[in-house]
Each structure stands twice: as C-alpha cells, then as structure tokens.
C-alpha cells in the first residue's frame, strides 16, 4: 500500500504541476489577446494520452 500511496502522490503532484503551467500559459495568452482555449490542442493532448495509455497497458 505504501508504494501505491507514493505513486498516487507523484501522479497528483505532476497533475498539479501541469495545471500551474497551463494557468501561466492562459494568463500570457490573455495578455496578448489570444484565445485561452485551443480545442485542436485539447484533442491532440487527449489523443496522445490515449495512445500512451494503450501502449502501456492502461485500460481506459
């Protein structure tokens, strides 16, 4: 259980780190009058995550 807790903690920290970066990018885009959301990019990220999950045996 201890190892699983450590992995869960690591995953959560990575998600938080990614979220901080996304928020910074959003602020910069807003400053320059650019659209904050990019549906094309969102789809690319999801597709890439699904591909990685499939390759590593994660059932989604």
N, CA, C and O atoms as CSV, one atom per row, in Angstrom:
chain,resi,resn,atom,element,x,y,z
A,1,UNK,N,N,0.822,-1.209,0.000
A,1,UNK,CA,C,0.000,0.000,0.000
A,1,UNK,C,C,0.860,1.265,0.000
A,1,UNK,O,O,0.514,2.263,-0.632
A,2,UNK,N,N,1.964,1.210,0.703
A,2,UNK,CA,C,2.819,2.387,0.795
A,2,UNK,C,C,3.320,2.813,-0.592
A,2,UNK,O,O,3.367,4.004,-0.899
A,3,UNK,N,N,3.689,1.849,-1.416
A,3,UNK,CA,C,4.170,2.151,-2.766
A,3,UNK,C,C,3.052,2.768,-3.614
A,3,UNK,O,O,3.291,3.711,-4.368
A,4,UNK,N,N,1.839,2.234,-3.488
A,4,UNK,CA,C,0.701,2.796,-4.225
A,4,UNK,C,C,0.415,4.228,-3.786
A,4,UNK,O,O,0.113,5.089,-4.612
A,5,UNK,N,N,0.510,4.475,-2.494
A,5,UNK,CA,C,0.300,5.837,-1.992
A,5,UNK,C,C,1.351,6.787,-2.561
A,5,UNK,O,O,1.044,7.925,-2.915
A,6,UNK,N,N,2.587,6.313,-2.643
A,6,UNK,CA,C,3.668,7.128,-3.197
A,6,UNK,C,C,3.410,7.441,-4.676
A,6,UNK,O,O,3.601,8.574,-5.119
A,7,UNK,N,N,2.978,6.440,-5.424
A,7,UNK,CA,C,2.674,6.642,-6.844
A,7,UNK,C,C,1.510,7.620,-7.007
A,7,UNK,O,O,1.558,8.505,-7.860
A,8,UNK,N,N,0.479,7.462,-6.200
A,8,UNK,CA,C,-0.670,8.374,-6.245
A,8,UNK,C,C,-0.231,9.799,-5.943
A,8,UNK,O,O,-0.672,10.743,-6.599
A,9,UNK,N,N,0.637,9.955,-4.951
A,9,UNK,CA,C,1.156,11.278,-4.593
A,9,UNK,C,C,1.944,11.869,-5.768
A,9,UNK,O,O,1.793,13.048,-6.090
A,10,UNK,N,N,2.786,11.045,-6.408
A,10,UNK,CA,C,3.578,11.517,-7.549
A,10,UNK,C,C,2.688,11.938,-8.719
A,10,UNK,O,O,2.920,12.976,-9.339
A,11,UNK,N,N,1.678,11.133,-9.014
A,11,UNK,CA,C,0.745,11.465,-10.100
A,11,UNK,C,C,0.040,12.787,-9.804
A,11,UNK,O,O,-0.084,13.644,-10.679
A,12,UNK,N,N,-0.416,12.941,-8.575
A,12,UNK,CA,C,-1.127,14.159,-8.176
A,12,UNK,C,C,-0.221,15.377,-8.294
A,12,UNK,O,O,-0.657,16.434,-8.750
A,13,UNK,N,N,1.037,15.237,-7.888
A,13,UNK,CA,C,1.987,16.348,-7.997
A,13,UNK,C,C,2.225,16.723,-9.458
A,13,UNK,O,O,2.321,17.906,-9.787
A,14,UNK,N,N,2.321,15.726,-10.331
A,14,UNK,CA,C,2.520,16.010,-11.753
A,14,UNK,C,C,1.308,16.708,-12.362
A,14,UNK,O,O,1.457,17.626,-13.169
A,15,UNK,N,N,0.123,16.279,-11.978
A,15,UNK,CA,C,-1.096,16.935,-12.470
A,15,UNK,C,C,-1.134,18.387,-11.989
A,15,UNK,O,O,-1.487,19.288,-12.750
A,16,UNK,N,N,-0.773,18.609,-10.732
A,16,UNK,CA,C,-0.753,19.972,-10.189
A,16,UNK,C,C,0.277,20.828,-10.923
A,16,UNK,O,O,0.019,21.992,-11.231
A,17,UNK,N,N,1.447,20.246,-11.202
A,17,UNK,CA,C,2.492,20.972,-11.931
A,17,UNK,C,C,2.008,21.351,-13.329
A,17,UNK,O,O,2.220,22.475,-13.784
A,18,UNK,N,N,1.359,20.404,-14.003
A,18,UNK,CA,C,0.831,20.669,-15.338
A,18,UNK,C,C,-0.228,21.768,-15.289
A,18,UNK,O,O,-0.268,22.643,-16.154
A,19,UNK,N,N,-1.077,21.713,-14.277
A,19,UNK,CA,C,-2.131,22.713,-14.138
A,19,UNK,C,C,-1.545,24.112,-13.931
A,19,UNK,O,O,-2.042,25.084,-14.498
A,20,UNK,N,N,-0.488,24.212,-13.119
A,20,UNK,CA,C,0.153,25.524,-12.902
A,20,UNK,C,C,0.691,26.078,-14.218
A,20,UNK,O,O,0.549,27.266,-14.504
A,21,UNK,N,N,1.308,25.210,-15.013
A,21,UNK,CA,C,1.859,25.643,-16.301
A,21,UNK,C,C,0.741,26.085,-17.238
A,21,UNK,O,O,0.857,27.113,-17.905
A,22,UNK,N,N,-0.337,25.311,-17.290
A,22,UNK,CA,C,-1.485,25.660,-18.139
A,22,UNK,C,C,-2.052,27.024,-17.736
A,22,UNK,O,O,-2.383,27.840,-18.597
A,23,UNK,N,N,-2.160,27.267,-16.440
A,23,UNK,CA,C,-2.684,28.558,-15.974
A,23,UNK,C,C,-1.767,29.708,-16.381
A,23,UNK,O,O,-2.246,30.771,-16.775
A,24,UNK,N,N,-0.448,29.504,-16.289
A,24,UNK,CA,C,0.505,30.537,-16.707
A,24,UNK,C,C,0.364,30.823,-18.199
A,24,UNK,O,O,0.359,31.978,-18.624
A,25,UNK,N,N,0.249,29.761,-18.983
A,25,UNK,CA,C,0.084,29.929,-20.431
A,25,UNK,C,C,-1.208,30.691,-20.724
A,25,UNK,O,O,-1.231,31.574,-21.582
A,26,UNK,N,N,-2.272,30.351,-20.016
A,26,UNK,CA,C,-3.550,31.044,-20.193
A,26,UNK,C,C,-3.444,32.535,-19.906
A,26,UNK,O,O,-4.003,33.355,-20.634
A,27,UNK,N,N,-2.722,32.885,-18.841
A,27,UNK,CA,C,-2.541,34.303,-18.496
A,27,UNK,C,C,-1.763,35.040,-19.583
A,27,UNK,O,O,-2.104,36.162,-19.956
A,28,UNK,N,N,-0.722,34.396,-20.079
A,28,UNK,CA,C,0.085,35.018,-21.137
A,28,UNK,C,C,-0.751,35.204,-22.401
A,28,UNK,O,O,-0.708,36.264,-23.024
A,29,UNK,N,N,-1.506,34.183,-22.777
A,29,UNK,CA,C,-2.366,34.297,-23.958
A,29,UNK,C,C,-3.362,35.434,-23.792
A,29,UNK,O,O,-3.608,36.197,-24.726
A,30,UNK,N,N,-3.930,35.540,-22.603
A,30,UNK,CA,C,-4.914,36.591,-22.339
A,30,UNK,C,C,-4.273,37.974,-22.471
A,30,UNK,O,O,-4.881,38.893,-23.021
A,31,UNK,N,N,-3.043,38.118,-21.965
A,31,UNK,CA,C,-2.332,39.395,-22.058
A,31,UNK,C,C,-2.127,39.824,-23.510
A,31,UNK,O,O,-2.143,41.014,-23.825
A,32,UNK,N,N,-1.937,38.848,-24.382
A,32,UNK,CA,C,-1.696,39.142,-25.788
A,32,UNK,C,C,-2.963,39.094,-26.630
A,32,UNK,O,O,-2.907,39.179,-27.857
A,33,UNK,N,N,-4.103,38.959,-25.963
A,33,UNK,CA,C,-5.372,38.959,-26.667
A,33,UNK,C,C,-5.624,37.703,-27.489
A,33,UNK,O,O,-6.409,37.714,-28.437
A,34,UNK,N,N,-4.954,36.630,-27.119
A,34,UNK,CA,C,-5.125,35.362,-27.830
A,34,UNK,C,C,-6.200,34.524,-27.155
A,34,UNK,O,O,-6.457,34.689,-25.962
A,35,UNK,N,N,-6.829,33.627,-27.907
A,35,UNK,CA,C,-7.810,32.737,-27.280
A,35,UNK,C,C,-7.117,31.865,-26.229
A,35,UNK,O,O,-6.040,31.319,-26.470
A,36,UNK,N,N,-7.740,31.746,-25.085
A,36,UNK,CA,C,-7.142,30.976,-23.991
A,36,UNK,C,C,-7.282,29.483,-24.250
A,36,UNK,O,O,-6.374,28.709,-23.947
A,37,UNK,N,N,-8.409,29.084,-24.805
A,37,UNK,CA,C,-8.617,27.664,-25.079
A,37,UNK,C,C,-8.307,27.360,-26.539
A,37,UNK,O,O,-8.493,28.196,-27.423
A,38,UNK,N,N,-7.831,26.149,-26.765
A,38,UNK,CA,C,-7.492,25.698,-28.107
A,38,UNK,C,C,-8.008,24.268,-28.243
A,38,UNK,O,O,-7.342,23.316,-27.837
A,39,UNK,N,N,-9.194,24.129,-28.813
A,39,UNK,CA,C,-9.829,22.816,-28.911
A,39,UNK,C,C,-8.989,21.832,-29.715
A,39,UNK,O,O,-8.962,20.641,-29.406
A,40,UNK,N,N,-8.307,22.320,-30.740
A,40,UNK,CA,C,-7.438,21.446,-31.531
A,40,UNK,C,C,-6.334,20.875,-30.644
A,40,UNK,O,O,-6.055,19.677,-30.684
A,41,UNK,N,N,-5.718,21.726,-29.854
A,41,UNK,CA,C,-4.650,21.286,-28.949
A,41,UNK,C,C,-5.208,20.331,-27.899
A,41,UNK,O,O,-4.579,19.322,-27.581
A,42,UNK,N,N,-6.375,20.641,-27.366
A,42,UNK,CA,C,-7.009,19.757,-26.378
A,42,UNK,C,C,-7.198,18.355,-26.951
A,42,UNK,O,O,-6.909,17.360,-26.287
A,43,UNK,N,N,-7.683,18.287,-28.186
A,43,UNK,CA,C,-7.898,16.990,-28.839
A,43,UNK,C,C,-6.575,16.250,-29.035
A,43,UNK,O,O,-6.504,15.034,-28.858
A,44,UNK,N,N,-5.521,16.998,-29.405
A,44,UNK,CA,C,-4.197,16.393,-29.584
A,44,UNK,C,C,-3.688,15.799,-28.270
A,44,UNK,O,O,-3.157,14.688,-28.249
A,45,UNK,N,N,-3.852,16.537,-27.188
A,45,UNK,CA,C,-3.391,16.081,-25.873
A,45,UNK,C,C,-4.133,14.816,-25.459
A,45,UNK,O,O,-3.527,13.862,-24.971
A,46,UNK,N,N,-5.440,14.814,-25.654
A,46,UNK,CA,C,-6.250,13.641,-25.293
A,46,UNK,C,C,-5.855,12.441,-26.145
A,46,UNK,O,O,-5.715,11.330,-25.634
A,47,UNK,N,N,-5.676,12.664,-27.438
A,47,UNK,CA,C,-5.281,11.572,-28.336
A,47,UNK,C,C,-3.927,10.997,-27.915
A,47,UNK,O,O,-3.750,9.780,-27.865
A,48,UNK,N,N,-2.982,11.878,-27.617
A,48,UNK,CA,C,-1.652,11.436,-27.203
A,48,UNK,C,C,-1.726,10.646,-25.897
A,48,UNK,O,O,-1.075,9.611,-25.757
A,49,UNK,N,N,-2.514,11.132,-24.947
A,49,UNK,CA,C,-2.659,10.442,-23.662
A,49,UNK,C,C,-3.272,9.060,-23.854
A,49,UNK,O,O,-2.848,8.096,-23.217
A,50,UNK,N,N,-4.265,8.962,-24.729
A,50,UNK,CA,C,-4.892,7.667,-25.004
A,50,UNK,C,C,-3.904,6.706,-25.656
A,50,UNK,O,O,-3.875,5.518,-25.334
A,51,UNK,N,N,-3.095,7.228,-26.574
A,51,UNK,CA,C,-2.092,6.394,-27.239
A,51,UNK,C,C,-1.076,5.870,-26.235
A,51,UNK,O,O,-0.737,4.686,-26.244
A,52,UNK,N,N,-0.596,6.747,-25.379
A,52,UNK,CA,C,0.370,6.338,-24.353
A,52,UNK,C,C,-0.262,5.317,-23.419
A,52,UNK,O,O,0.360,4.314,-23.070
A,53,UNK,N,N,-1.492,5.577,-23.019
A,53,UNK,CA,C,-2.193,4.649,-22.125
A,53,UNK,C,C,-2.303,3.271,-22.764
A,53,UNK,O,O,-2.043,2.256,-22.119
A,54,UNK,N,N,-2.688,3.244,-24.022
A,54,UNK,CA,C,-2.852,1.972,-24.730
A,54,UNK,C,C,-1.521,1.226,-24.818
A,54,UNK,O,O,-1.463,0.018,-24.586
A,55,UNK,N,N,-0.450,1.955,-25.155
A,55,UNK,CA,C,0.877,1.341,-25.288
A,55,UNK,C,C,1.396,0.792,-23.960
A,55,UNK,O,O,2.161,-0.172,-23.936
A,56,UNK,N,N,0.981,1.406,-22.872
A,56,UNK,CA,C,1.474,0.982,-21.558
A,56,UNK,C,C,0.506,0.058,-20.831
A,56,UNK,O,O,0.725,-0.296,-19.672
A,57,UNK,N,N,-0.564,-0.330,-21.516
A,57,UNK,CA,C,-1.486,-1.303,-20.938
A,57,UNK,C,C,-2.519,-0.733,-19.988
A,57,UNK,O,O,-3.124,-1.470,-19.209
A,58,UNK,N,N,-2.725,0.572,-20.045
A,58,UNK,CA,C,-3.739,1.199,-19.199
A,58,UNK,C,C,-5.077,1.099,-19.920
A,58,UNK,O,O,-5.212,1.559,-21.055
A,59,UNK,N,N,-6.048,0.509,-19.272
A,59,UNK,CA,C,-7.371,0.327,-19.859
A,59,UNK,C,C,-8.221,1.567,-19.585
A,59,UNK,O,O,-8.570,1.854,-18.440
A,60,UNK,N,N,-8.550,2.299,-20.659
A,60,UNK,CA,C,-9.378,3.499,-20.477
A,60,UNK,C,C,-10.662,3.387,-21.252
A,60,UNK,O,O,-11.485,4.302,-21.219
